[in-house]
Each structure stands twice: as structure tokens, then as C-alpha cells.
Amino acid sequence: MNRAKNLIGVFLIGFGLVSLCVFLYLFYKNWDIGSWKKVEGEVIGAGIRRLPNQSDAAENDSVYYPFVKYTYVIYGKKYTSSSYAVFRPALEKAEVVELLKSYEKGSKIIVFYNHAEPHEAYLNRSYKGIVFERIIIVVIPLALGLFLFFKKIE
């Protein structure tokens, strides 16, 4: 039983560390966008996407995110992208509908692009996507794994 707890503890610690690395990479990527250049772009399409549920939950329980396809020109070359943000926002449908009012087809928008890799671009560089549940995915497995691994059973 003690060995099984240690193995579970090691697994949870490993999962927590991998999650931490992914979180830190995405956080860095989002932070790095702050130094990217801006250019004017044009919306060529927009819509609502629904995150797939793991269960057959009602549509009211679903989570949505905006899908915006846009073009922008860097040094005479035209690029097309649909990357909205590093952290995909998980919103209610009404929030996405409201957000998409700013991205009607043909509207001019600000695009943040990586000057070293101009094909890499985002519309939103805010930290809104860094929400509580993303941190919890890192903290709970690490804490539980450390507890199981180091707890002495008498």
C-alpha cells in the first residue's frame, strides 16, 4: 500500500511539474507578446466555437470562445491567421456574442505580430485567460503528490 501511494505521489508530482512547465511557457509567450509589433489588419470572418464537452451536458453548460479570421500585411506580404490569444478565453455564449461585435467582417483591427516570425500573430495579448483553474491544475496535483509521497504511514 505504501508503494502504491508513493507511485501515485510520483505520478501526481510529475503531472504537476509538466503542467507547471506548460503554464510557464504559455505565460512567457503571453508576456513576450507585449514586445511584438502592431499592424492594422482586416477581419475576413468571425464566429463562435464551442469547446467540446467530455460529457453529454446541455448546451447551457458549454464553454465558448471567439473564432476570428483576419489578414494583415507585413513588408508587402499578406498573412492570414485565426489565432485570437495565447490563452483561449473560456466564455459564456452571450459574452462571445458581445465580444464578436468588435470583429465584424471587413472591420479594421489591431494585430500583434512577432517581427522575427511574421506569420505568428494574435489579436489579444491580455492575461484574461490566465484564470484560477489554470493555476489549480498545477497546484493541486503537486500538493497532493508531495503529500502522498512524503506522508509517513504509521
C-alpha positions in Angstrom: 0.0 0.0 0.0 2.9 2.4 0.8 4.5 1.6 -2.5 1.2 2.4 -4.4 0.9 5.7 -2.6 4.5 6.6 -3.5 3.8 5.7 -7.1 0.7 7.8 -7.2 2.6 10.6 -5.5 5.4 10.4 -8.1 2.8 10.4 -10.9 1.0 13.4 -9.5 4.3 15.3 -8.9 5.3 14.5 -12.5 1.9 15.7 -13.8 2.1 18.8 -11.7 5.6 19.6 -13.0 4.7 19.1 -16.6 1.6 21.3 -16.1 3.8 23.9 -14.5 6.2 23.8 -17.4 3.3 24.2 -19.9 1.8 27.0 -17.8 5.1 28.9 -17.5 5.8 28.5 -21.3 2.3 29.9 -22.1 2.7 32.7 -19.5 6.1 33.6 -21.0 4.6 33.5 -24.5 1.8 35.8 -23.5 4.2 38.1 -21.7 6.5 38.1 -24.8 3.7 39.4 -27.0 4.0 42.7 -25.1 7.1 43.4 -27.2 5.6 42.4 -30.5 4.8 45.0 -33.1 1.4 46.2 -34.1 -0.1 46.4 -37.5 -3.6 47.1 -38.9 -5.5 44.0 -40.1 -8.9 43.3 -41.5 -11.4 40.7 -40.3 -12.4 38.3 -43.1 -14.7 36.1 -40.9 -15.8 35.6 -37.3 -17.9 33.2 -35.4 -18.4 31.3 -32.2 -16.7 28.0 -31.4 -17.8 25.6 -28.6 -15.3 23.7 -26.6 -16.1 20.0 -26.8 -17.6 18.7 -23.6 -16.4 15.4 -22.1 -20.0 14.6 -21.2 -23.3 15.0 -22.9 -24.0 18.1 -20.9 -26.7 20.5 -22.0 -25.7 23.3 -24.3 -26.1 25.8 -21.5 -23.2 24.1 -19.7 -20.9 24.6 -22.6 -17.9 26.9 -22.9 -17.4 29.1 -25.9 -14.6 31.1 -27.5 -14.3 33.5 -30.3 -13.1 32.5 -33.7 -11.8 35.4 -35.8 -10.1 35.0 -39.1 -8.1 38.0 -40.3 -5.5 39.2 -42.7 -2.6 41.6 -42.2 0.3 42.8 -44.4 4.0 42.8 -43.3 6.6 44.2 -45.7 4.3 43.7 -48.6 3.4 40.1 -47.8 -0.1 39.2 -46.9 -0.7 36.9 -43.9 -3.9 35.2 -42.7 -4.4 33.9 -39.2 -7.1 32.9 -36.8 -5.1 33.0 -33.6 -7.1 35.1 -31.1 -4.9 34.8 -28.0 -2.3 32.6 -26.4 -4.7 31.6 -23.7 -8.0 30.8 -25.3 -10.7 32.5 -23.3 -13.4 30.3 -22.0 -16.6 32.3 -22.0 -20.3 32.0 -22.0 -22.1 32.3 -25.3 -23.5 35.8 -24.6 -20.0 37.1 -23.7 -18.6 35.8 -27.1 -21.5 37.3 -29.0 -20.8 40.7 -27.3 -17.0 40.3 -28.0 -17.6 39.5 -31.7 -19.4 42.8 -32.2 -15.9 44.3 -32.5 -14.9 41.8 -35.2 -17.4 42.2 -37.9 -16.3 41.1 -41.4 -14.4 43.9 -43.1 -13.7 45.8 -39.9 -10.2 47.1 -39.2 -8.4 45.6 -36.2 -5.0 45.8 -34.5 -2.9 42.7 -34.9 0.1 41.9 -32.8 2.7 40.0 -34.7 6.1 38.5 -34.0 8.6 40.6 -36.0 11.0 37.6 -36.2 8.2 35.3 -37.4 5.6 37.5 -39.0 3.2 34.6 -39.6 2.8 34.3 -35.8 0.1 36.8 -34.7 -2.6 37.3 -32.1 -5.4 39.8 -31.7 -5.5 39.8 -27.9 -2.5 40.0 -25.6 -4.3 40.3 -22.3 -3.8 38.0 -19.3 -7.6 37.3 -19.0 -7.0 33.6 -20.0 -4.7 33.1 -17.0 -7.5 32.2 -14.7 -7.8 30.5 -11.4 -8.5 27.0 -12.8 -5.2 27.0 -14.8 -3.2 27.6 -11.7 -5.3 25.0 -9.8 -4.3 22.4 -12.5 -0.7 22.9 -11.4 -1.1 23.4 -7.6 -3.4 20.5 -6.7 -1.5 17.7 -8.3 1.8 19.0 -7.0 0.5 19.4 -3.4 -1.3 16.1 -3.4 1.6 14.3 -4.9 4.1 15.7 -2.4 1.7 14.9 0.4 1.3 11.3 -0.7 5.0 10.8 -1.4 6.3 12.2 1.9 3.5 11.3 4.3 4.6 8.7 6.8 2.1 6.0 7.4 2.2 4.6 10.9 
